[in-house]
Structure formats: C-alpha cells, structure tokens
Amino acid sequence: MFSVIGIVVSVLGSLSQRRLQKAEARFRSKTEVEPRLSDNMKTTVKNKIEVIDTIIDQDFDTLLVMIKGIRVLYLRNQRSHIDAHLR
C-alpha cells in the first residue's frame, strides 16, 4: 500500500513539474518580446531628445507618438502582470 502511495505521489510530482515548466516558458516568452520593442522605442526617444534644438514640427509630432506608444506598452504590460497575479 505504501508503495502505491509513493508511485502516485511521484507521478503527481512529475506532472506538476511539467506543468510548471510550461507555464514558466509561456510567461518567459511573453515578457521577452515586449521589452525589446520598448527598449528600441526608448533609445529612439532618447536620441530625438538629444537633438531637440534642431527638431522640426514633424519630428516633434513623431516624438509625441513614440512617447504615447511607450506609455500604452507600459500600461498593457502592467495590466497583464496584474491579471497574471489575480489568476
């Protein structure tokens, strides 16, 4: 009887470990994509700010759009983290 309990416990342990690894991989893949995009946008915004003296109206409008895009990405990321913690 004890051997059956041991077998059941080890099977359940291996199944839960596989499920945890899949969940971690899914979470890791979601978080790796967004930072690359936002880091690229942040670098572009920083470069634009450095040359603010020579900026024209069109560049200024583009800069505002990029800043708003970063804000939207940040809010989505924050919302997804909150949703993940609530599950």
N, CA, C and O atoms as a GROMACS GRO file, in nm:
protein
  348
    1MET      N    1   0.082  -0.119   0.000
    1MET     CA    2   0.000   0.000   0.000
    1MET      C    3   0.087   0.126   0.000
    1MET      O    4   0.058   0.223  -0.071
    2PHE      N    5   0.193   0.124   0.080
    2PHE     CA    6   0.282   0.239   0.084
    2PHE      C    7   0.352   0.260  -0.050
    2PHE      O    8   0.381   0.373  -0.090
    3SER      N    9   0.380   0.151  -0.119
    3SER     CA   10   0.446   0.165  -0.249
    3SER      C   11   0.352   0.229  -0.351
    3SER      O   12   0.396   0.306  -0.436
    4VAL      N   13   0.224   0.198  -0.344
    4VAL     CA   14   0.126   0.259  -0.434
    4VAL      C   15   0.116   0.408  -0.407
    4VAL      O   16   0.110   0.488  -0.500
    5ILE      N   17   0.116   0.446  -0.280
    5ILE     CA   18   0.112   0.588  -0.244
    5ILE      C   19   0.236   0.658  -0.295
    5ILE      O   20   0.228   0.770  -0.346
    6GLY      N   21   0.350   0.596  -0.283
    6GLY     CA   22   0.475   0.653  -0.332
    6GLY      C   23   0.474   0.673  -0.482
    6GLY      O   24   0.522   0.774  -0.532
    7ILE      N   25   0.419   0.575  -0.554
    7ILE     CA   26   0.411   0.584  -0.700
    7ILE      C   27   0.317   0.697  -0.741
    7ILE      O   28   0.348   0.774  -0.832
    8VAL      N   29   0.204   0.708  -0.675
    8VAL     CA   30   0.108   0.814  -0.706
    8VAL      C   31   0.168   0.951  -0.679
    8VAL      O   32   0.153   1.043  -0.759
    9VAL      N   33   0.237   0.964  -0.567
    9VAL     CA   34   0.299   1.092  -0.533
    9VAL      C   35   0.406   1.129  -0.635
    9VAL      O   36   0.414   1.245  -0.676
   10SER      N   37   0.487   1.034  -0.678
   10SER     CA   38   0.592   1.066  -0.776
   10SER      C   39   0.532   1.100  -0.912
   10SER      O   40   0.585   1.186  -0.982
   11VAL      N   41   0.424   1.033  -0.953
   11VAL     CA   42   0.359   1.065  -1.080
   11VAL      C   43   0.299   1.205  -1.074
   11VAL      O   44   0.315   1.284  -1.167
   12LEU      N   45   0.231   1.236  -0.965
   12LEU     CA   46   0.173   1.371  -0.949
   12LEU      C   47   0.282   1.477  -0.944
   12LEU      O   48   0.264   1.586  -0.999
   13GLY      N   49   0.392   1.447  -0.881
   13GLY     CA   50   0.503   1.542  -0.874
   13GLY      C   51   0.562   1.571  -1.011
   13GLY      O   52   0.591   1.686  -1.044
   14SER      N   53   0.580   1.467  -1.092
   14SER     CA   54   0.637   1.488  -1.226
   14SER      C   55   0.538   1.564  -1.316
   14SER      O   56   0.580   1.648  -1.395
   15LEU      N   57   0.408   1.534  -1.303
   15LEU     CA   58   0.308   1.606  -1.383
   15LEU      C   59   0.303   1.754  -1.345
   15LEU      O   60   0.295   1.841  -1.431
   16SER      N   61   0.308   1.782  -1.216
   16SER     CA   62   0.304   1.922  -1.173
   16SER      C   63   0.431   1.996  -1.213
   16SER      O   64   0.426   2.115  -1.244
   17GLN      N   65   0.543   1.927  -1.212
   17GLN     CA   66   0.669   1.990  -1.253
   17GLN      C   67   0.665   2.025  -1.402
   17GLN      O   68   0.710   2.132  -1.441
   18ARG      N   69   0.612   1.937  -1.485
   18ARG     CA   70   0.600   1.965  -1.629
   18ARG      C   71   0.506   2.083  -1.653
   18ARG      O   72   0.535   2.170  -1.735
   19ARG      N   73   0.397   2.085  -1.581
   19ARG     CA   74   0.301   2.196  -1.597
   19ARG      C   75   0.363   2.328  -1.556
   19ARG      O   76   0.342   2.430  -1.622
   20LEU      N   77   0.439   2.328  -1.447
   20LEU     CA   78   0.506   2.449  -1.402
   20LEU      C   79   0.609   2.496  -1.504
   20LEU      O   80   0.621   2.616  -1.529
   21GLN      N   81   0.684   2.403  -1.564
   21GLN     CA   82   0.783   2.440  -1.665
   21GLN      C   83   0.716   2.500  -1.788
   21GLN      O   84   0.768   2.596  -1.845
   22LYS      N   85   0.603   2.446  -1.829
   22LYS     CA   86   0.530   2.502  -1.944
   22LYS      C   87   0.480   2.642  -1.914
   22LYS      O   88   0.487   2.730  -1.999
   23ALA      N   89   0.428   2.663  -1.792
   23ALA     CA   90   0.379   2.795  -1.754
   23ALA      C   91   0.493   2.896  -1.749
   23ALA      O   92   0.477   3.011  -1.792
   24GLU      N   93   0.609   2.855  -1.697
   24GLU     CA   94   0.725   2.944  -1.692
   24GLU      C   95   0.771   2.979  -1.833
   24GLU      O   96   0.806   3.094  -1.860
   25ALA      N   97   0.773   2.882  -1.923
   25ALA     CA   98   0.815   2.907  -2.061
   25ALA      C   99   0.719   3.003  -2.130
   25ALA      O  100   0.762   3.092  -2.204
   26ARG      N  101   0.590   2.986  -2.106
   26ARG     CA  102   0.490   3.075  -2.165
   26ARG      C  103   0.508   3.217  -2.112
   26ARG      O  104   0.502   3.313  -2.189
   27PHE      N  105   0.528   3.231  -1.982
   27PHE     CA  106   0.548   3.363  -1.921
   27PHE      C  107   0.676   3.427  -1.973
   27PHE      O  108   0.679   3.547  -2.003
   28ARG      N  109   0.783   3.348  -1.984
   28ARG     CA  110   0.911   3.399  -2.030
   28ARG      C  111   0.901   3.449  -2.175
   28ARG      O  112   0.958   3.553  -2.208
   29SER      N  113   0.829   3.376  -2.260
   29SER     CA  114   0.818   3.417  -2.400
   29SER      C  115   0.737   3.545  -2.413
   29SER      O  116   0.765   3.626  -2.502
   30LYS      N  117   0.638   3.565  -2.329
   30LYS     CA  118   0.557   3.688  -2.334
   30LYS      C  119   0.637   3.808  -2.287
   30LYS      O  120   0.623   3.917  -2.343
   31THR      N  121   0.720   3.791  -2.186
   31THR     CA  122   0.794   3.905  -2.132
   31THR      C  123   0.917   3.939  -2.212
   31THR      O  124   0.966   4.051  -2.202
   32GLU      N  125   0.969   3.846  -2.293
   32GLU     CA  126   1.089   3.875  -2.371
   32GLU      C  127   1.059   3.960  -2.493
   32GLU      O  128   1.146   4.035  -2.537
   33VAL      N  129   0.941   3.951  -2.549
   33VAL     CA  130   0.909   4.023  -2.672
   33VAL      C  131   0.888   4.171  -2.644
   33VAL      O  132   0.942   4.255  -2.717
   34GLU      N  133   0.813   4.206  -2.542
   34GLU     CA  134   0.778   4.345  -2.516
   34GLU      C  135   0.897   4.433  -2.477
   34GLU      O  136   0.907   4.546  -2.526
   35PRO      N  137   0.988   4.386  -2.389
   35PRO     CA  138   1.099   4.475  -2.355
   35PRO      C  139   1.186   4.514  -2.474
   35PRO      O  140   1.235   4.626  -2.479
   36ARG      N  141   1.206   4.424  -2.568
   36ARG     CA  142   1.287   4.458  -2.685
   36ARG      C  143   1.224   4.574  -2.761
   36ARG      O  144   1.294   4.667  -2.802
   37LEU      N  145   1.095   4.569  -2.780
   37LEU     CA  146   1.025   4.673  -2.852
   37LEU      C  147   1.031   4.805  -2.775
   37LEU      O  148   1.060   4.909  -2.834
   38SER      N  149   1.004   4.801  -2.647
   38SER     CA  150   1.004   4.924  -2.570
   38SER      C  151   1.146   4.980  -2.555
   38SER      O  152   1.164   5.102  -2.554
   39ASP      N  153   1.247   4.893  -2.542
   39ASP     CA  154   1.386   4.940  -2.534
   39ASP      C  155   1.425   5.012  -2.663
   39ASP      O  156   1.493   5.115  -2.659
   40ASN      N  157   1.384   4.957  -2.775
   40ASN     CA  158   1.412   5.019  -2.904
   40ASN      C  159   1.346   5.157  -2.911
   40ASN      O  160   1.407   5.254  -2.956
   41MET      N  161   1.221   5.164  -2.867
   41MET     CA  162   1.150   5.292  -2.870
   41MET      C  163   1.213   5.392  -2.774
   41MET      O  164   1.222   5.510  -2.805
   42LYS      N  165   1.255   5.344  -2.656
   42LYS     CA  166   1.319   5.433  -2.558
   42LYS      C  167   1.448   5.492  -2.615
   42LYS      O  168   1.475   5.610  -2.598
   43THR      N  169   1.526   5.409  -2.681
   43THR     CA  170   1.652   5.456  -2.740
   43THR      C  171   1.624   5.560  -2.848
   43THR      O  172   1.694   5.661  -2.856
   44THR      N  173   1.524   5.536  -2.928
   44THR     CA  174   1.488   5.632  -3.033
   44THR      C  175   1.444   5.765  -2.972
   44THR      O  176   1.482   5.872  -3.020
   45VAL      N  177   1.362   5.758  -2.866
   45VAL     CA  178   1.316   5.880  -2.800
   45VAL      C  179   1.434   5.956  -2.739
   45VAL      O  180   1.441   6.078  -2.751
   46LYS      N  181   1.526   5.885  -2.674
   46LYS     CA  182   1.643   5.949  -2.615
   46LYS      C  183   1.726   6.020  -2.722
   46LYS      O  184   1.773   6.132  -2.702
   47ASN      N  185   1.744   5.954  -2.836
   47ASN     CA  186   1.821   6.016  -2.944
   47ASN      C  187   1.752   6.141  -2.996
   47ASN      O  188   1.818   6.240  -3.027
   48LYS      N  189   1.621   6.137  -3.007
   48LYS     CA  190   1.546   6.254  -3.053
   48LYS      C  191   1.556   6.369  -2.953
   48LYS      O  192   1.568   6.486  -2.992
   49ILE      N  193   1.552   6.336  -2.825
   49ILE     CA  194   1.559   6.440  -2.722
   49ILE      C  195   1.697   6.507  -2.723
   49ILE      O  196   1.707   6.627  -2.699
   50GLU      N  197   1.801   6.431  -2.751
   50GLU     CA  198   1.936   6.487  -2.753
   50GLU      C  199   1.953   6.596  -2.859
   50GLU      O  200   2.033   6.688  -2.842
   51VAL      N  201   1.877   6.585  -2.967
   51VAL     CA  202   1.888   6.685  -3.074
   51VAL      C  203   1.764   6.774  -3.077
   51VAL      O  204   1.718   6.813  -3.184
   52ILE      N  205   1.711   6.806  -2.961
   52ILE     CA  206   1.585   6.881  -2.952
   52ILE      C  207   1.598   7.022  -3.010
   52ILE      O  208   1.499   7.078  -3.057
   53ASP      N  209   1.718   7.080  -3.010
   53ASP     CA  210   1.736   7.216  -3.064
   53ASP      C  211   1.712   7.222  -3.214
   53ASP      O  212   1.667   7.324  -3.266
   54THR      N  213   1.742   7.115  -3.283
   54THR     CA  214   1.730   7.115  -3.430
   54THR      C  215   1.603   7.045  -3.477
   54THR      O  216   1.592   7.012  -3.595
   55ILE      N  217   1.509   7.022  -3.388
   55ILE     CA  218   1.390   6.945  -3.424
   55ILE      C  219   1.290   7.032  -3.502
   55ILE      O  220   1.275   7.151  -3.476
   56ILE      N  221   1.223   6.969  -3.596
   56ILE     CA  222   1.118   7.039  -3.671
   56ILE      C  223   0.982   6.988  -3.623
   56ILE      O  224   0.976   6.892  -3.546
   57ASP      N  225   0.876   7.052  -3.668
   57ASP     CA  226   0.742   7.016  -3.620
   57ASP      C  227   0.707   6.870  -3.648
   57ASP      O  228   0.647   6.803  -3.563
   58GLN      N  229   0.743   6.821  -3.763
   58GLN     CA  230   0.711   6.682  -3.798
   58GLN      C  231   0.783   6.586  -3.704
   58GLN      O  232   0.724   6.488  -3.658
   59ASP      N  233   0.911   6.613  -3.675
   59ASP     CA  234   0.985   6.529  -3.582
   59ASP      C  235   0.925   6.536  -3.442
   59ASP      O  236   0.921   6.436  -3.370
   60PHE      N  237   0.878   6.654  -3.403
   60PHE     CA  238   0.816   6.671  -3.272
   60PHE      C  239   0.689   6.587  -3.261
   60PHE      O  240   0.665   6.522  -3.159
   61ASP      N  241   0.608   6.587  -3.366
   61ASP     CA  242   0.487   6.506  -3.367
   61ASP      C  243   0.520   6.357  -3.360
   61ASP      O  244   0.454   6.281  -3.289
   62THR      N  245   0.623   6.316  -3.432
   62THR     CA  246   0.667   6.176  -3.430
   62THR      C  247   0.714   6.138  -3.290
   62THR      O  248   0.685   6.028  -3.242
   63LEU      N  249   0.786   6.228  -3.224
   63LEU     CA  250   0.833   6.204  -3.089
   63LEU      C  251   0.716   6.186  -2.992
   63LEU      O  252   0.720   6.098  -2.906
   64LEU      N  253   0.614   6.268  -3.005
   64LEU     CA  254   0.497   6.255  -2.918
   64LEU      C  255   0.426   6.121  -2.940
   64LEU      O  256   0.380   6.058  -2.844
   65VAL      N  257   0.417   6.078  -3.064
   65VAL     CA  258   0.354   5.949  -3.094
   65VAL      C  259   0.433   5.836  -3.031
   65VAL      O  260   0.375   5.743  -2.976
   66MET      N  261   0.567   5.843  -3.038
   66MET     CA  262   0.651   5.739  -2.978
   66MET      C  263   0.635   5.735  -2.827
   66MET      O  264   0.626   5.627  -2.768
   67ILE      N  265   0.630   5.851  -2.763
   67ILE     CA  266   0.614   5.857  -2.618
   67ILE      C  267   0.479   5.798  -2.578
   67ILE      O  268   0.470   5.724  -2.480
   68LYS      N  269   0.375   5.830  -2.653
   68LYS     CA  270   0.243   5.773  -2.624
   68LYS      C  271   0.244   5.621  -2.643
   68LYS      O  272   0.180   5.548  -2.568
   69GLY      N  273   0.317   5.574  -2.744
   69GLY     CA  274   0.328   5.430  -2.767
   69GLY      C  275   0.398   5.359  -2.652
   69GLY      O  276   0.357   5.249  -2.613
   70ILE      N  277   0.502   5.419  -2.599
   70ILE     CA  278   0.572   5.362  -2.484
   70ILE      C  279   0.478   5.355  -2.364
   70ILE      O  280   0.477   5.257  -2.290
   71ARG      N  281   0.399   5.460  -2.346
   71ARG     CA  282   0.304   5.462  -2.234
   71ARG      C  283   0.200   5.352  -2.248
   71ARG      O  284   0.166   5.286  -2.150
   72VAL      N  285   0.150   5.332  -2.369
   72VAL     CA  286   0.050   5.227  -2.392
   72VAL      C  287   0.112   5.090  -2.365
   72VAL      O  288   0.048   5.005  -2.302
   73LEU      N  289   0.235   5.066  -2.412
   73LEU     CA  290   0.301   4.939  -2.387
   73LEU      C  291   0.322   4.916  -2.238
   73LEU      O  292   0.302   4.806  -2.187
   74TYR      N  293   0.361   5.022  -2.168
   74TYR     CA  294   0.381   5.011  -2.023
   74TYR      C  295   0.251   4.976  -1.952
   74TYR      O  296   0.250   4.889  -1.865
   75LEU      N  297   0.142   5.042  -1.989
   75LEU     CA  298   0.014   5.016  -1.925
   75LEU      C  299  -0.036   4.874  -1.956
   75LEU      O  300  -0.092   4.808  -1.869
   76ARG      N  301  -0.016   4.828  -2.079
   76ARG     CA  302  -0.055   4.690  -2.114
   76ARG      C  303   0.026   4.590  -2.034
   76ARG      O  304  -0.028   4.492  -1.982
   77ASN      N  305   0.156   4.614  -2.025
   77ASN     CA  306   0.243   4.524  -1.950
   77ASN      C  307   0.202   4.520  -1.804
   77ASN      O  308   0.197   4.414  -1.743
   78GLN      N  309   0.174   4.636  -1.749
   78GLN     CA  310   0.133   4.645  -1.609
   78GLN      C  311   0.000   4.573  -1.588
   78GLN      O  312  -0.018   4.501  -1.490
   79ARG      N  313  -0.092   4.591  -1.680
   79ARG     CA  314  -0.223   4.526  -1.671
   79ARG      C  315  -0.210   4.375  -1.682
   79ARG      O  316  -0.279   4.302  -1.612
   80SER      N  317  -0.122   4.326  -1.772
   80SER     CA  318  -0.105   4.182  -1.786
   80SER      C  319  -0.042   4.120  -1.662
   80SER      O  320  -0.075   4.008  -1.625
   81HIS      N  321   0.049   4.194  -1.597
   81HIS     CA  322   0.108   4.144  -1.473
   81HIS      C  323   0.004   4.136  -1.362
   81HIS      O  324   0.003   4.042  -1.282
   82ILE      N  325  -0.084   4.235  -1.357
   82ILE     CA  326  -0.190   4.234  -1.256
   82ILE      C  327  -0.285   4.118  -1.282
   82ILE      O  328  -0.325   4.047  -1.189
   83ASP      N  329  -0.322   4.098  -1.409
   83ASP     CA  330  -0.411   3.986  -1.445
   83ASP      C  331  -0.347   3.853  -1.412
   83ASP      O  332  -0.416   3.761  -1.366
   84ALA      N  333  -0.216   3.840  -1.436
   84ALA     CA  334  -0.146   3.715  -1.409
   84ALA      C  335  -0.144   3.685  -1.259
   84ALA      O  336  -0.154   3.569  -1.219
   85HIS      N  337  -0.131   3.788  -1.178
   85HIS     CA  338  -0.129   3.768  -1.033
   85HIS      C  339  -0.268   3.734  -0.978
   85HIS      O  340  -0.280   3.669  -0.874
   86LEU      N  341  -0.371   3.779  -1.046
   86LEU     CA  342  -0.507   3.752  -1.000
   86LEU      C  343  -0.553   3.611  -1.032
   86LEU      O  344  -0.648   3.562  -0.972
   87ARG      N  345  -0.488   3.546  -1.127
   87ARG     CA  346  -0.530   3.410  -1.168
   87ARG      C  347  -0.492   3.308  -1.067
   87ARG      O  348  -0.519   3.189  -1.086
   0.00000   0.00000   0.00000
